[in-house]
Amino acid sequence: MRSSIKYLLVNELHDILNAEKQIVKALPKVISAAESSELKKAFSHHLKETKAQIVRLGKIFRLLNVAKQERCCHAMKGLIEECKEVLQEFKQKSAIRDVALIAKAQRIEHYEVCVYGTLRTLAREIEAKEVVDLLQESLNEEGSANSTLNKIAEGGLLKSGVNHQANLEGMPKLKRRAAKKVKKAIKKRASPVKKARRKK
């Protein structure tokens, strides 16, 4: 049983290694595409973390005394493809595109949190304490990255994040509609006054 769990752990490690390398390759384009300086900073910071996670995975392979290999992570390939679709759909930098990028990036973070959580559990089963600790570091980073994206999107208590900015970009139409309603209301209120004057 123990050897089977280690086999599964190693297979999953090969998968996440490839996933992290895919992210390192894709993130520079995402950083360049973001309009919000705060979002750029968050993506840039996570790019550094991801590179460190790849180094960390190398240490884990050595601790487990297995060869470092990669197995194509099709799940990550699909998630990154969705990020590329955002850039194709929203050609110009805008708050709306930032929101869309956050939505796709958070899917990636959730996937990684799930994977690192599973890997940590498998490592505990074979009592590989150092491996557990290293995987926990990566798990903490992924959770933190997701929380940062949440804060940027929601804008905190002041609602000044990119979600709010995206809403503001849609405000001109709403303002025009509201103005029309106000004009109609004023006309309705004014009409009885005009009638009264005519009677006099």
SULCOR-V81830 format. One record per pair of residues at least 12 apart in sequence whose ideal C-beta (glycine too) atoms are under 10 Angstrom apart, sorted by the first residue. I is the first residue (numbers start at 1). J is the second residue. If there is no record, write none. Layout:
I | J
I | J
This chain:
1 | 125
1 | 126
2 | 125
2 | 126
2 | 127
3 | 126
4 | 126
5 | 121
5 | 122
5 | 123
5 | 124
5 | 125
5 | 126
6 | 64
6 | 66
6 | 122
6 | 123
6 | 125
6 | 126
6 | 128
7 | 66
7 | 122
8 | 118
8 | 119
8 | 122
8 | 125
8 | 126
9 | 60
9 | 64
9 | 66
9 | 118
9 | 119
9 | 120
9 | 121
9 | 122
9 | 123
9 | 125
9 | 126
9 | 128
9 | 131
9 | 135
10 | 60
10 | 61
10 | 64
10 | 66
10 | 67
10 | 68
10 | 69
10 | 122
11 | 69
11 | 71
11 | 122
12 | 71
12 | 73
12 | 115
12 | 116
12 | 118
12 | 119
12 | 122
13 | 57
13 | 60
13 | 61
13 | 64
13 | 66
13 | 68
13 | 69
13 | 70
13 | 71
13 | 115
13 | 119
13 | 122
13 | 123
13 | 131
13 | 135
14 | 57
14 | 61
14 | 66
14 | 67
14 | 68
14 | 69
14 | 70
14 | 71
14 | 72
14 | 73
15 | 70
15 | 71
15 | 72
15 | 73
15 | 74
15 | 75
15 | 76
15 | 115
15 | 119
16 | 53
16 | 54
16 | 57
16 | 60
16 | 70
16 | 71
16 | 73
16 | 76
16 | 111
16 | 112
16 | 115
16 | 116
16 | 118
16 | 119
16 | 135
16 | 138
17 | 53
17 | 54
17 | 57
17 | 58
17 | 60
17 | 61
17 | 68
17 | 69
17 | 70
17 | 71
17 | 73
18 | 69
18 | 70
18 | 71
18 | 72
18 | 73
18 | 74
18 | 76
18 | 77
19 | 50
19 | 53
19 | 70
19 | 71
19 | 72
19 | 73
19 | 74
19 | 75
19 | 76
19 | 77
19 | 79
19 | 80
19 | 108
19 | 111
19 | 112
19 | 115
20 | 49
20 | 50
20 | 51
20 | 52
20 | 53
20 | 54
20 | 56
20 | 57
20 | 70
20 | 73
20 | 76
20 | 112
20 | 115
20 | 138
21 | 50
21 | 51
21 | 54
21 | 57
21 | 70
21 | 73
21 | 76
22 | 50
22 | 70
22 | 72
22 | 73
22 | 76
22 | 77
22 | 79
22 | 80
22 | 108
23 | 46
23 | 47
23 | 49
23 | 50
23 | 51
23 | 53
23 | 54
23 | 73
23 | 76
23 | 79
23 | 80
23 | 83
23 | 105
23 | 108
23 | 112
24 | 47
24 | 48
24 | 50
24 | 51
24 | 53
24 | 54
25 | 80
26 | 47
26 | 76
26 | 77
26 | 79
26 | 80
26 | 81
26 | 83
26 | 84
26 | 108
27 | 43
27 | 44
27 | 46
27 | 47
27 | 48
27 | 50
27 | 51
27 | 80
27 | 83
27 | 105
27 | 108
28 | 43
28 | 44
28 | 47
29 | 80
29 | 83
29 | 84
29 | 87
30 | 43
30 | 44
30 | 46
30 | 47
30 | 80
30 | 83
30 | 84
30 | 86
30 | 87
30 | 101
30 | 104
30 | 105
31 | 43
31 | 44
31 | 46
31 | 47
31 | 101
32 | 87
32 | 93
33 | 83
33 | 84
33 | 86
33 | 87
33 | 90
33 | 93
33 | 97
33 | 98
33 | 100
33 | 101
34 | 93
34 | 97
34 | 98
34 | 101
34 | 102
34 | 105
34 | 152
34 | 162
35 | 92
35 | 93
35 | 94
35 | 95
35 | 96
35 | 97
35 | 98
35 | 101
35 | 162
35 | 165
36 | 93
36 | 94
36 | 95
36 | 97
36 | 98
36 | 99
36 | 101
36 | 102
36 | 152
36 | 153
36 | 161
36 | 162
36 | 165
38 | 98
38 | 148
38 | 151
38 | 152
38 | 155
38 | 161
38 | 162
39 | 95
39 | 98
39 | 99
39 | 101
39 | 102
39 | 105
39 | 148
39 | 149
39 | 152
39 | 153
39 | 161
39 | 162
40 | 98
41 | 148
41 | 152
42 | 102
42 | 105
42 | 145
42 | 148
42 | 149
42 | 151
42 | 152
43 | 101
43 | 102
43 | 105
43 | 145
43 | 148
43 | 149
45 | 141
45 | 144
45 | 145
45 | 148
46 | 105
46 | 108
46 | 109
46 | 141
46 | 142
46 | 144
46 | 145
46 | 146
46 | 148
46 | 149
48 | 141
49 | 137
49 | 138
49 | 140
49 | 141
49 | 142
49 | 144
49 | 145
50 | 112
50 | 138
50 | 141
50 | 142
50 | 145
52 | 137
52 | 138
52 | 141
53 | 112
53 | 116
53 | 134
53 | 135
53 | 137
53 | 138
53 | 139
53 | 141
53 | 142
54 | 68
54 | 138
56 | 134
56 | 135
56 | 137
56 | 138
56 | 141
57 | 119
57 | 134
57 | 135
57 | 138
59 | 130
59 | 131
59 | 134
60 | 119
60 | 123
60 | 128
60 | 130
60 | 131
60 | 132
60 | 134
60 | 135
60 | 138
61 | 131
63 | 123
63 | 128
63 | 129
63 | 130
63 | 131
63 | 134
64 | 123
64 | 126
64 | 128
64 | 130
64 | 131
73 | 111
73 | 115
75 | 108
75 | 111
75 | 114
75 | 115
76 | 108
76 | 111
76 | 112
76 | 115
78 | 107
78 | 111
79 | 104
79 | 105
79 | 107
79 | 108
79 | 109
79 | 110
79 | 111
79 | 112
80 | 104
80 | 108
81 | 104
82 | 100
82 | 103
82 | 104
82 | 105
82 | 107
82 | 108
83 | 100
83 | 101
83 | 103
83 | 104
83 | 105
83 | 107
83 | 108
84 | 104
85 | 100
85 | 104
86 | 98
86 | 99
86 | 100
86 | 101
86 | 102
86 | 103
86 | 104
86 | 105
87 | 100
87 | 101
87 | 104
94 | 162
94 | 165
94 | 166
94 | 169
95 | 161
95 | 162
95 | 163
95 | 164
95 | 165
95 | 166
95 | 167
95 | 168
95 | 169
95 | 170
96 | 162
96 | 163
96 | 165
96 | 166
96 | 167
96 | 169
96 | 170
97 | 162
97 | 166
98 | 152
98 | 153
98 | 161
98 | 162
98 | 163
98 | 165
98 | 166
99 | 152
99 | 153
99 | 161
99 | 162
99 | 163
99 | 164
99 | 165
99 | 166
99 | 167
100 | 162
100 | 166
101 | 149
101 | 153
101 | 162
102 | 148
102 | 149
102 | 150
102 | 152
102 | 153
102 | 154
102 | 161
102 | 162
102 | 163
103 | 149
103 | 153
105 | 145
105 | 146
105 | 149
105 | 153
106 | 145
106 | 146
106 | 149
106 | 150
106 | 153
107 | 146
108 | 142
108 | 145
108 | 146
108 | 149
109 | 141
109 | 142
109 | 143
109 | 144
109 | 145
109 | 146
109 | 147
109 | 148
109 | 149
109 | 150
110 | 142
110 | 143
110 | 146
111 | 142
112 | 138
112 | 139
112 | 141
112 | 142
112 | 143
112 | 145
112 | 146
113 | 138
113 | 139
113 | 140
113 | 141
113 | 142
113 | 143
113 | 145
113 | 146
114 | 139
114 | 142
115 | 135
115 | 138
115 | 139
115 | 142
116 | 135
116 | 136
116 | 137
116 | 138
116 | 139
116 | 140
116 | 141
116 | 142
116 | 143
117 | 135
117 | 136
117 | 139
117 | 142
117 | 143
118 | 135
118 | 139
119 | 131
119 | 132
119 | 134
119 | 135
119 | 136
119 | 138
119 | 139
120 | 132
120 | 133
120 | 134
120 | 135
120 | 136
120 | 138
120 | 139
121 | 135
122 | 135
123 | 135
123 | 136
149 | 162
153 | 166
